[in-house]
Amino acid sequence: MAPVTATATPVPPPPLGGEIYRLALPNTASAAKVSRDFVTSVLGIGRHRDLGLVDDARLCVTEVVGYFR
């Protein structure tokens, strides 16, 4: 039986006028706070200053980071 190898999926280019942000976090208790602060900063400097959007994004990123911890 042949070994299974994983292949990396290429990252698509950003949309015109768009930005890409990437954050690598250690698997520690502070990862959720760091990710929330990162999302708040990114949304605050962009066109997405709506407080409801920022709060929702902070909640979502906390759930995702907590799931993988």
ABEGO torsion letter per residue (X at the ends): XBBBBBBBBBBBBBBBGBBBBBBBBBBBAAAAAAAAAAAAAAAAABABABAAAAAAAAAAAAAAAAAAX
